[in-house]
Amino acid sequence: MLDYPLKFIPILVEKIWGGNKLTTILNKHSDKEFIGESWELSDLPDHVSKVANGSLAGKSINELLSTYKDQLLGQKIYAAFGDHFPLLIKFIDAKKPLSVQLHPNDDLARKRHNTSGKTEMWYIMQADEGANIFIGFKETTTKDEYLKHLKANKITDLLNTEEVSKGNSFFINTGKVHAIGAGVLLAEIQQTSDITYRIYDWGRKDKDGHGRELHTELALDAINFEKKDDFKLHYQKKQNESSSLACCPYFTTNFLPVKGKLNKDYNQLDSFIIFMCVSGSCKIGINGNFENIQKGETVLIPARNKQVVIESEGCELLEVYIE
């Protein structure tokens, strides 16, 4: 049954900062306003992905895991995670800036929330002119200096700002303060965790006139106050070759531009593979069974499949797995 590329029904999530690029640029179908996120692959409670195509259509990712286990994940990954999918895959549209926030590491998240931490990465798919992100501190700071700026609503004065454009990519370690700025559309790969410590939200109110919850005290023990220029990712763009984009214990992401026909051999890899299409379109096949994907779509290749064929007149993919 795991002999074809699996597509999942996108879970579209409204956000106070969301816009309409997920529908107008990535062709997601929804009548919702202010869509901020498309959860492409998730097994978090209340956001469980279901298969959209083929003989397994309608099955949840949880059902697939409980039935196929290491055939879906890979032997080492299944031994580590059991019937839980280890990654959360999203597309994000920020019409307005997200809150200034950070994520706890594994130890702190397990102690406080009984879940994993949240290491993540971003690939910028589109950005309005002048759009930027906040990521890390301009200079190493102290807890007292941080709290002083936070109390004065001037926390962004301490933060590093990066103007962004299509193709830029960033790695966000746990503890690093960050925010996606207005006008940015991106792909996000992260640990399966929804733990975020929000420290500043621009003073905005929801439709009922209430401000969103801030996590000032929780964040204090989780923040890395050191200036570290460890976030901007550099990579090559070699046609029909996988070029390393990000590599960490939680995931590996490669940039893969394809033109023509490409045969990929994964016999040395004990992992599922996720392809996120960030530009163009292609056909992806295993065992002679092909699925078409276009910009803004995602497919999962179960770990038992070691030969993948990609055909395209020109596309760019993010190739994601766990080493």
C-alpha positions as MATLAB code, in Angstrom:
seq = 'MLDYPLKFIPILVEKIWGGNKLTTILNKHSDKEFIGESWELSDLPDHVSKVANGSLAGKSINELLSTYKDQLLGQKIYAAFGDHFPLLIKFIDAKKPLSVQLHPNDDLARKRHNTSGKTEMWYIMQADEGANIFIGFKETTTKDEYLKHLKANKITDLLNTEEVSKGNSFFINTGKVHAIGAGVLLAEIQQTSDITYRIYDWGRKDKDGHGRELHTELALDAINFEKKDDFKLHYQKKQNESSSLACCPYFTTNFLPVKGKLNKDYNQLDSFIIFMCVSGSCKIGINGNFENIQKGETVLIPARNKQVVIESEGCELLEVYIE';
ca = [
       0.000    0.000    0.000;
       2.950    2.344    0.521;
       3.880    2.149   -3.146;
       3.023    5.689   -4.256;
       3.867    9.286   -3.216;
       1.487   10.393   -0.464;
      -0.202   13.770   -0.629;
      -2.067   15.166    2.365;
      -4.998   17.540    2.726;
      -3.610   20.938    3.791;
      -4.841   22.156    7.172;
      -5.397   25.897    6.772;
      -5.103   27.913    9.971;
      -6.385   31.461   10.404;
      -4.052   33.852   12.225;
      -4.388   37.457   13.326;
      -1.376   38.228   11.125;
      -2.373   36.051    8.129;
      -3.195   37.127    4.572;
      -4.275   35.629    1.238;
      -1.022   34.499   -0.420;
      -1.659   30.864    0.469;
      -4.723   31.012   -1.787;
      -3.551   33.483   -4.448;
       0.068   32.321   -4.831;
       0.028   28.738   -3.560;
      -3.493   27.892   -4.788;
      -4.845   26.589   -1.497;
      -8.643   26.412   -1.518;
     -10.462   28.165    1.323;
     -13.087   30.795    2.028;
     -11.370   31.744    5.286;
      -9.914   35.191    5.810;
      -6.441   35.886    7.158;
      -4.970   32.425    6.535;
      -1.557   32.409    8.156;
      -0.474   28.787    7.892;
      -0.957   25.700    5.776;
      -0.007   22.657    7.829;
       1.154   20.240    5.157;
       2.130   17.322    7.360;
       1.345   17.085   11.061;
       0.318   14.630   13.735;
      -0.234   17.199   16.478;
      -3.599   16.929   18.257;
      -6.350   18.944   16.496;
      -4.101   19.232   13.423;
      -3.775   15.645   12.214;
      -3.027   15.274    8.511;
      -5.106   12.959    6.309;
      -4.069   11.399    3.017;
      -5.575   13.137   -0.020;
      -4.756   10.661   -2.788;
      -4.705    7.026   -3.831;
      -5.834    3.893   -2.037;
      -4.996    5.329    1.401;
      -7.101    8.493    0.919;
      -8.842    9.499    4.129;
      -6.369    7.708    6.386;
      -4.709    9.871    9.037;
      -0.955   10.024    9.476;
      -1.544    8.364   12.880;
      -3.305    5.437   11.222;
      -0.481    5.057    8.730;
       2.109    5.064   11.505;
       0.269    2.488   13.605;
      -0.120    0.209   10.574;
       3.139    0.603    8.668;
       5.562    1.744   11.381;
       9.194    1.556   10.197;
       8.100    0.973    6.595;
       6.868    4.560    6.681;
       9.469    6.225    8.924;
      12.594    4.080    8.660;
      13.914    1.649   11.270;
      16.026    4.022   13.385;
      13.462    6.797   13.245;
      10.636    4.481   14.250;
      12.750    3.161   17.119;
      13.205    6.745   18.324;
       9.725    8.175   17.732;
       7.339    5.225   17.612;
       3.887    6.090   16.268;
       4.626    9.819   16.129;
       5.679   11.734   13.041;
       8.855   13.635   13.977;
       8.470   16.707   11.721;
       5.910   19.445   11.231;
       5.820   20.874    7.707;
       4.178   24.241    6.936;
       3.801   27.107    4.523;
       3.408   30.503    6.239;
       2.012   33.798    4.926;
       2.682   36.845    7.096;
       0.574   39.773    5.885;
       1.448   41.405    9.189;
       4.459   40.666   11.385;
       4.288   37.678   13.691;
       4.899   38.136   17.388;
       8.474   38.381   18.608;
       9.013   34.911   20.023;
      11.343   32.006   20.745;
      11.122   28.275   21.351;
      12.467   26.208   24.257;
      15.011   23.428   23.825;
      14.193   19.744   24.272;
      15.086   19.570   27.964;
      13.015   22.595   28.944;
      10.084   21.619   26.717;
       9.957   18.104   28.145;
      10.192   19.384   31.715;
       7.458   21.998   31.286;
       5.218   20.711   28.505;
       6.002   17.006   28.066;
       6.894   17.569   24.437;
       9.975   18.188   22.305;
      11.594   21.551   21.731;
      11.253   23.395   18.458;
      14.249   23.780   16.184;
      13.147   25.081   12.790;
      14.234   26.506    9.451;
      12.701   28.842    6.877;
      12.987   29.042    3.099;
      11.706   32.336    1.682;
       9.394   31.671   -1.286;
       8.276   35.261   -1.909;
       8.760   38.586   -0.178;
       7.307   42.017   -0.797;
       9.779   44.821   -1.456;
      11.508   45.822    1.769;
      10.165   42.847    3.745;
      12.320   41.658    6.601;
      12.642   39.291    9.519;
      13.931   39.787   13.049;
      16.420   37.130   14.105;
      18.765   37.136   17.081;
      20.280   40.067   18.968;
      22.384   42.828   17.403;
      24.839   42.422   20.256;
      25.150   40.088   23.218;
      22.843   41.461   25.893;
      21.911   40.831   29.518;
      18.671   39.723   31.113;
      18.329   43.129   32.813;
      18.864   45.041   29.554;
      16.386   42.771   27.807;
      13.720   43.298   30.480;
      14.282   47.061   30.409;
      13.619   47.192   26.650;
      10.703   44.782   26.934;
       8.999   46.935   29.592;
       9.453   50.026   27.410;
       8.017   48.225   24.336;
      11.369   48.715   22.611;
      12.526   45.110   22.367;
      13.019   45.395   18.602;
      15.775   47.970   19.232;
      17.896   45.070   20.465;
      17.128   42.733   17.583;
      18.988   42.018   14.362;
      16.994   42.772   11.209;
      17.495   40.987    7.893;
      15.879   42.143    4.652;
      14.754   39.057    2.748;
      14.032   37.950   -0.806;
      13.146   34.737   -2.623;
      15.660   31.983   -2.018;
      16.988   33.241    1.307;
      17.003   30.597    3.994;
      17.418   30.738    7.765;
      18.009   28.306   10.638;
      16.436   29.098   14.001;
      17.989   27.387   16.975;
      15.991   27.019   20.162;
      16.360   30.061   22.386;
      16.877   32.468   19.481;
      14.468   35.414   19.536;
      12.849   35.890   16.114;
       9.839   37.149   14.163;
       8.689   36.859   10.559;
       8.028   40.344    9.208;
       5.108   41.568    7.116;
       5.015   40.586    3.452;
       6.875   37.268    3.746;
       5.754   33.906    2.335;
       7.897   30.965    3.404;
       8.237   27.217    3.823;
       8.968   25.986    7.336;
      10.452   22.685    8.483;
      10.503   22.049   12.231;
      10.408   19.528   15.016;
       6.909   18.318   15.827;
       6.124   20.833   18.538;
       3.782   23.788   18.871;
       5.477   25.355   21.893;
       6.122   29.056   21.364;
       7.018   31.685   23.953;
       5.566   34.987   22.766;
       7.374   37.987   24.256;
       6.064   40.958   22.244;
       3.043   41.338   19.957;
       3.162   44.921   18.715;
       0.356   45.978   21.086;
      -2.323   44.579   18.800;
      -5.732   43.303   19.854;
      -7.885   40.473   18.572;
     -11.413   40.968   17.208;
     -12.746   41.011   20.779;
     -10.310   43.705   21.847;
      -8.019   41.398   23.824;
      -4.268   41.200   23.558;
      -2.719   37.783   22.985;
      -1.059   36.037   25.909;
       2.605   36.838   26.457;
       5.043   34.421   28.082;
       7.499   36.810   29.713;
       8.459   34.631   32.692;
       8.586   31.348   30.802;
      10.809   32.922   28.172;
      13.478   34.186   30.562;
      15.038   30.772   31.158;
      14.743   29.821   27.500;
      16.340   32.834   25.775;
      19.885   32.774   24.464;
      21.084   36.363   25.063;
      24.325   35.839   23.127;
      24.810   37.391   19.692;
      25.325   34.503   17.283;
      25.474   34.889   13.514;
      24.523   31.249   12.996;
      21.224   31.677   11.224;
      21.751   32.542    7.546;
      22.061   29.445    5.357;
      24.291   29.327    2.301;
      23.805   26.758   -0.428;
      24.492   25.984   -4.067;
      22.000   25.702   -6.914;
      23.188   22.826   -9.077;
      20.614   21.524  -11.525;
      19.538   17.957  -10.802;
      21.764   17.791   -7.702;
      20.832   17.919   -4.023;
      22.725   20.775   -2.331;
      22.886   20.902    1.465;
      20.729   23.649    2.930;
      20.409   22.705    6.614;
      21.621   19.686    8.551;
      20.937   19.075   12.241;
      19.988   16.096   14.432;
      16.297   16.794   13.833;
      16.221   17.088   10.037;
      18.262   17.480    6.877;
      17.012   19.800    4.164;
      18.507   20.001    0.673;
      17.784   22.349   -2.202;
      17.022   20.385   -5.365;
      16.379   22.124   -8.717;
      15.156   19.682  -11.359;
      14.924   19.956  -15.128;
      14.289   16.906  -17.299;
      14.289   13.463  -15.698;
      16.118   12.708  -12.462;
      16.521    9.278  -10.846;
      17.241    9.394   -7.112;
      18.652    6.396   -5.236;
      17.995    6.399   -1.473;
      19.368    2.944   -0.640;
      21.845    4.474    1.807;
      19.101    6.380    3.645;
      16.951    4.888    6.419;
      14.286    7.593    6.370;
      11.133    8.868    4.751;
      11.617   11.720    2.265;
       9.471   14.840    2.018;
       9.468   16.994   -1.096;
       8.146   20.548   -0.815;
       7.726   22.272   -4.167;
       8.803   25.909   -3.801;
       8.823   26.816   -7.499;
       7.430   25.356  -10.737;
       5.896   21.894  -10.930;
       6.959   18.277  -11.414;
       5.954   14.632  -11.409;
       7.328   12.449   -8.638;
       7.129    8.674   -8.982;
       7.878    5.477   -7.069;
       7.186    1.946   -8.341;
       5.836    3.463  -11.562;
       3.187    5.448   -9.673;
       3.431    9.207  -10.230;
       1.913   12.239   -8.540;
       1.931   15.776   -9.905;
       2.908   18.523   -7.501;
       3.143   22.239   -8.059;
       4.449   25.221   -6.133;
       2.989   25.069   -2.631;
       2.407   21.303   -2.569;
       4.114   18.581   -0.543;
       4.530   14.818   -0.927;
       5.787   12.129    1.437;
       7.831    9.192    0.158;
       7.624    6.262    2.629;
      10.991    4.961    3.826;
      10.552    1.527    2.223;
      10.846    3.113   -1.250;
      14.448    3.611   -2.317;
      14.077    4.631   -5.980;
      12.396    7.931   -6.821;
      11.903    9.468  -10.270;
      11.351   13.200  -10.715;
      10.350   14.715  -14.059;
       9.981   18.438  -14.649;
      10.286   21.204  -17.198;
      11.760   23.239  -14.349;
      11.076   23.163  -10.613;
      12.743   23.775   -7.272;
      12.208   21.348   -4.403;
      13.131   21.167   -0.745;
      14.193   17.590   -0.035;
      13.723   16.759    3.653;
      14.646   13.663    5.659;
      16.306   12.572    8.910;
      19.833   11.124    8.795;
];
